[in-house]
Amino acid sequence: MNLFRRSLATSAPGAVLVIRLMVGAVFLSEGIQKFLFPDALGVGRFIKIGIPAPEVMAPFVGACEIVCGCLLIIGLVTRIAAAVMGVNMSVAILSTKVPLLLGDGFWSMAHAARTDFCMLLGAVFLLWVGAGAWSLDARLMRERTP
């Protein structure tokens, strides 16, 4: 089985749909908000936290969150979308929560990072188990299997 087909394969139950909807909806919402509120959540935020080339990176990250959020919701190339969002969340944690940990301490960071950690672990979970039985990935695999 080739790498792409392996990325679609899943033996996870249909209940994974709940996790896909939650994780995908949050990424979709956050991506849209980067465009709706650029000063607070898009380019302005990227400038404030010191991300290089914020005029390029904020729209790029927002577009990735929108696309990957939609892919997670419908369960299409779920593992690939989850991997991209896992990297996204890792960068977010490193660039915003580690400085908070070093400056204000563990409890302040833990409070501020609760959503980030949940999204990272949700992405890792979907990368691990795949999209589940109620997904386009599972349907594509059923149609391609003789």
C-alpha positions in Angstrom: 0.0 0.0 0.0 1.5 3.4 -1.0 2.0 6.2 1.5 -1.1 8.2 0.4 -3.4 5.2 0.8 -1.9 4.5 4.2 -2.6 8.1 5.2 -6.3 7.5 4.3 -6.6 4.2 6.1 -8.4 4.1 9.4 -9.9 1.5 11.6 -11.1 4.0 14.2 -14.8 4.1 15.2 -17.3 6.6 13.8 -17.2 8.4 17.1 -13.9 10.1 16.0 -16.3 12.4 14.1 -16.8 14.3 17.3 -13.1 15.0 17.7 -12.8 15.9 14.0 -15.7 18.4 14.3 -14.3 20.0 17.4 -10.7 20.3 16.2 -11.7 21.3 12.7 -14.2 23.9 13.8 -11.7 25.6 16.1 -9.0 25.7 13.4 -11.5 27.0 10.9 -12.8 29.7 13.2 -9.2 30.8 14.2 -8.2 31.0 10.5 -11.2 33.1 9.6 -10.6 35.4 12.5 -7.0 36.1 11.4 -8.6 37.8 8.3 -11.5 39.4 10.1 -9.4 40.9 12.9 -5.9 41.3 11.4 -4.7 43.8 14.0 -5.6 41.7 17.0 -5.2 38.1 15.6 -3.5 38.3 12.2 -0.6 40.5 11.1 -0.7 42.7 14.2 -0.4 39.7 16.5 2.4 38.2 14.4 4.3 41.5 14.6 3.8 41.6 18.4 5.1 38.1 19.0 8.0 38.5 16.6 7.1 36.1 13.8 9.3 36.8 10.7 7.6 38.3 7.6 4.3 38.8 9.5 2.5 40.3 6.4 3.1 36.9 4.6 3.0 34.5 7.5 -0.3 35.6 9.1 -2.4 35.2 5.9 -0.5 31.9 5.2 -1.2 30.5 8.6 -4.8 31.7 8.4 -5.3 30.1 5.0 -3.8 26.8 6.3 -6.1 26.9 9.3 -9.2 27.4 7.1 -8.2 24.7 4.6 -7.1 22.2 7.2 -10.0 22.9 9.4 -12.4 22.2 6.6 -10.5 19.0 5.6 -10.7 17.8 9.2 -14.4 18.5 9.4 -15.2 16.5 6.3 -12.6 13.8 7.1 -10.6 14.2 3.9 -6.8 13.6 4.0 -7.2 13.9 7.8 -3.8 12.7 8.8 -2.1 15.2 6.5 -4.3 18.1 7.7 -3.7 17.0 11.3 0.1 16.9 10.8 0.1 20.4 9.3 -2.0 21.7 12.2 0.2 19.9 14.7 3.2 21.9 13.4 1.1 25.0 13.5 0.2 24.5 17.2 3.8 23.6 18.1 5.0 26.9 16.6 2.2 28.7 18.4 3.1 27.2 21.7 6.9 27.8 21.3 6.4 31.4 20.2 3.7 32.5 22.7 3.6 30.1 25.6 7.3 29.3 26.3 8.0 33.1 26.8 5.0 33.3 29.1 6.4 30.3 31.1 9.8 31.9 31.4 8.4 35.3 32.3 5.3 34.7 34.4 5.7 31.1 35.6 4.0 27.7 35.1 0.5 28.5 36.2 0.1 31.6 34.1 1.4 29.6 31.1 -0.8 26.6 31.9 -3.9 28.8 32.0 -3.0 30.7 28.7 -2.1 27.4 26.9 -5.1 25.3 27.7 -6.7 25.6 24.3 -3.3 25.3 22.5 -2.5 22.1 24.3 -6.0 20.7 23.5 -5.7 21.6 19.9 -2.2 20.0 19.7 -3.3 16.8 21.3 -6.5 16.7 19.1 -4.3 17.0 16.0 -1.9 14.3 17.4 -4.9 12.0 18.1 -6.3 12.4 14.5 -2.8 11.9 13.1 -2.6 8.7 15.1 -6.0 7.1 14.5 -7.1 8.7 11.2 -10.5 10.1 10.3 -12.7 7.3 11.6 -15.5 5.3 9.9 -17.7 8.3 9.1 -15.3 10.2 6.9 -14.4 10.8 3.3 -11.1 9.1 3.9 -12.9 5.8 4.9 -15.3 6.1 2.0 -12.4 6.6 -0.5 -10.7 3.5 1.0 -13.8 1.4 0.7 -14.3 2.5 -2.9 -10.6 1.7 -3.8 -10.5 -1.7 -2.0 -11.5 -4.6 -4.3 
